[in-house]
Structures are given as C-alpha cells and as structure tokens.
Amino acid sequence: MATVGLFSLFTVLALLSATALAKIGFMEIRSDGRSIIPFDQFGFTHTGHLLLNLSKLSISKVSDPKPDLSKVGFFLCTRDSWIHVLEQVANGDITCPFQSNLIKRVLTFDKLQALDRYDTSFDEPDANQFTLVFGNCVPDLKVSMAVHSSMYNLDPKTNLRDYLSAGRTNLPSIFFTFFLVYSSLAGIWIYVLYNKRLSAFRIHYFMLAVLIMKALNLLCETEDKSYIKKTGTAHGWDVLFYIFSFLKGITLFTLIVLIGTGWSFLKPYLQDKEKKVLMIVIPLQVIANVAQVVIDETSPFGQEHNTWKQVFLLVDVVCCCAVLFPIVWSIKNLREAATTDGKAAVNLMKLTLFRQYYIVVICYIYFTRVAVYALETITSYQYQWTSVVAAELATLAFYVFTGYNFRPKVHNPYFAIDDEEEEAAAEELKKLEDEFEL
C-alpha cells in the first residue's frame, strides 16, 4: 500500500510542476479510487481565496464499517512542501498526506454534515503557488462527486477579484502590446508591398497573411485572458483564440517550408518531395492544435491529460524537424549546381542568406520549444510572465528577420547577375575545376 501510494505521490509531483493559468473550474469524478487527484494550480498573493463547492457526493461501501474519513478530502500544497511530504512517506513517518503538517487542509470528509452538497471558503494569506489536491487514504474507497472550485486574489486597491494566477495577472496588457506591434508591422508591410509591387512575389503577400493571423491571435488571447482575469471564464473568446492559433500555426510553418524550398524566389513551383513536406506539416499542425485545445480544456486530474501533453510535444517536434528539410535540400542543390554552372556559382556565393535562415529557424525552434519551457520551470511563480515575454520577443525577432531578408527588391539577389558577378562566378568555377584536377 505504501509503495502504491508513493508511486501516486511521485506522479502528482510531476503534475505539480506544470504551469496553469487557473480559473473557475468544474470537474466531475465518478467512482474514482485514486489516492491522489490533483486539481487546479494557482499562484496566491497575500489576499488569496479559495471557494469550494461539492455536490452529487457519494462514497462506496468498504470492508471497514467505520472508515476514517479524516483521511479523505481536499488540501493545498506547494511543490517544495510536497517534496518533503514524499520524504516523510518514504521514511515511514506518515502513511497519508493528511498526517503531515506541511499541507494546508481545506476540507476532510469527516466534517461533512451531509453528502448531497457542501460549500466551503478558505483564505490563503501565504503568498505562494499552491495546487488543490484531493486525497483518499482509505483502501478500496471510491468517491463520486461534482467539484466546483474557484481560486482568486483580491486587488488591494479595488478589492475586486483577480482570477489570473499571480505572476500572470499582467498577461492581458502584455498580449495587447504585442498585438499593437504586429499590427504596426502589418501596416509597414502593406506600405512596402505597395511601393515594391512590381518586384513583389506571391510569397510576400503570404507573409502579410501570416502577420495578420499572428496579430488576430494576440488580440483574441488578450480578450481571453482579460475575461478570465475579471470573471474566471473566457466567455467564448477562447474559441476564437483556438481558431486563430490554428491558422497562425499552419500559415507560419507553411511559410517556412515555402521559403526553404525557394518557392517564388528561386523557382515558381514546388517539387513532389516538397509538396509531401507540406502535406505532412499541415496535418501535424492540425493534430498539434487539437491536442493544445484538449490540454487547455482538460484539468490535471484527467487521466488522459499527460497522454495529450506527450502527443502534443511529439507532434510539435516532428513538425519542427520537417520544416528544416526543404532548406537543407535547397542548399544542397545549389551547392551541387555550382560546380558546373557559373551562374549557380553566383547563387552559391549568395547562399549565405539561406544558411543564415537555416540557423535562425533552428534557434527559433530551440528557444521557443526548449529554452522557454526551461525558463518557465525555473522561474519563480510571481515572474511566470517573463517566459511569455521571452517567447513573444523571440517570435517577433524571427518575423522581423524573415521579413527584412526576404523583402521585395527591384534587383532580386537570386536573379540579378551583372557582369562583375559573371566574372567572379567564372573565377570561382575555374578554382573549383583546378582543385578537381589536383
């Protein structure tokens, strides 16, 4: 029993390390016999509050006619204190989390006067990040209940409820600031396209679409977090956020593939293998966005939560790797052609931009998928907004780099070959031939 309980505790420890915005939540449990079920996670200030409502509550019969219901209920626990609870269990000091003085008991079932409905309010004066956990240390006891939880902080100036976790309460203003930045970039890009319309390719208009999708995504995320902050629910803005997140993800990765293949710059068409990459990337992005929705809408207590997180991570990594292949193919093809074609040698000399883009894409993927997650993990809960700002700044830098280096030009660097470049290409080709003869 102790081994099984310890395994459950380690499972919850992994869940406790996850970051959540937290809001008003409703979850229903049916005949669940798990010893530990984590619910919402929230960063409290010194004015933190928890409202807990239980309804449709029933417990199964067990062999013990008088089970100890003081070992069944809800408690709050920080990640650090939970590590010490694990040590207490491992050392045999306790057999149940409710026996530890490191947790904060919210409600134990021995205090219930009736099983049909129960409401409780809990004030949390300690500023820290807590997870609401349901514990069940009675063997073979299964619980059914509908749980309505609400965690918030009171604004000391206005005395209004703030349902966003401490450290994320300023996300609406952050997202709106980036929305203004991307809207400005879209306006600048429209101006560039108008003035360089004779040298603009179709991909330049596709870049404008990517900018617009990103700006709309940020606007919807601003409204989504604003309504959660004020009311605890998104009021439908989360649906629009998911839609534009889906469109933004597909258009961005499609743009990277198109630039990587040289479409509209080096050639007006896509080869079969490049089309196959697009056919892989787009469905993967669909799956990734569906997984994201499921993760966001599923509370940590759901048994499928970890599975969907792993699916999303795997799909995201595969999608990121797939977009790198077209860039590698373009570099390889131009390098091979440079040994026999003087003009291709010019393209090889100018291939620095493609190599730079390849490196920048790798850095962007690594930073937004790995470095940001690491920053989010090691950063204190009250500074969780810094990981969001870091990810958005990296994305903004990537957009600016792509737009600047592949902007419309009258003398396109991929086609404009003057006499001096011809001579340089001839000299480069001669050097290659001499080296080959040697």
C-alpha positions, 0 to 999 in steps of 0.5 A: 500500500505504501509503495502504491501510494508513493508511486501516486505521490511521485506522479502528482509531483510531476503534475505539480510542476506544470504551469496553469493559468487557473480559473473557475473550474468544474470537474466531475469524478465518478467512482474514482479510487485514486489516492491522489487527484490533483486539481487546479494550480494557482499562484496566491498573493497575500489576499488569496481565496479559495471557494469550494463547492461539492455536490452529487457526493457519494462514497462506496461501501468498504470492508471497514464499517467505520472508515476514517474519513479524516483521511479523505478530502481536499488540501493545498500544497506547494511543490517544495512542501510536497517534496518533503511530504514524499520524504516523510512517506518514504521514511515511514513517518506518515502513511497519508498526506493528511498526517503531515503538517506541511499541507494546508487542509481545506476540507476532510470528509469527516466534517461533512454534515451531509453528502448531497452538497457542501460549500466551503471558503478558505483564505490563503494569506501565504503568498505562494503557488499552491495546487488543490489536491484531493486525497483518499487514504482509505483502501478500496474507497471510491468517491463520486462527486461534482467539484466546483472550485474557484481560486482568486486574489483580491486587488488591494486597491479595488478589492475586486477579484483577480482570477489570473494566477499571480505572476500572470495577472499582467498577461492581458496588457502584455498580449495587447502590446504585442498585438499593437506591434504586429499590427504596426508591422502589418501596416509597414508591410502593406506600405512596402508591398505597395511601393515594391509591387512590381518586384513583389512575389506571391510569397510576400503577400503570404507573409502579410497573411501570416502577420495578420493571423499572428496579430488576430491571435494576440488580440483574441488571447488578450480578450481571453485572458482579460475575461478570465482575469475579471470573471474566471471564464473566457466567455467564448473568446477562447474559441476564437483564440483556438481558431486563430492559433490554428491558422497562425500555426499552419500559415507560419510553418507553411511559410517556412517550408515555402521559403526553404524550398525557394518557392517564388524566389528561386523557382515558381513551383514546388517539387513532389518531395516538397509538396509531401513536406507540406502535406505532412506539416499541415496535418501535424499542425492540425493534430498539434492544435487539437491536442493544445485545445484538449490540454487547455480544456482538460484539468490535471486530474484527467487521466488522459491529460499527460497522454495529450501533453506527450502527443502534443510535444511529439507532434510539435517536434516532428513538425519542427524537424520537417520544416528544416528539410526543404532548406537543407535540400535547397542548399544542397542543390545549389551547392551541387549546381555550382560546380558546373554552372557559373551562374549557380556559382553566383547563387552559391556565393549568395547562399549565405542568406539561406544558411543564415535562415537555416540557423535562425529557424533552428534557434527559433525552434530551440528557444521557443520549444526548449529554452522557454519551457526551461525558463518557465520551470525555473522561474519563480511563480510571481515572474511566470510572465517573463517566459511569455515575454521571452517567447513573444520577443523571440517570435517577433525577432524571427518575423522581423528577420524573415521579413527584412531578408526576404523583402521585395527588391527591384534587383532580386539577389537570386536573379540579378547577375551583372557582369562583375558577378559573371566574372567572379562566378567564372573565377570561382568555377575555374578554382573549383575545376583546378582543385578537381584536377589536383 
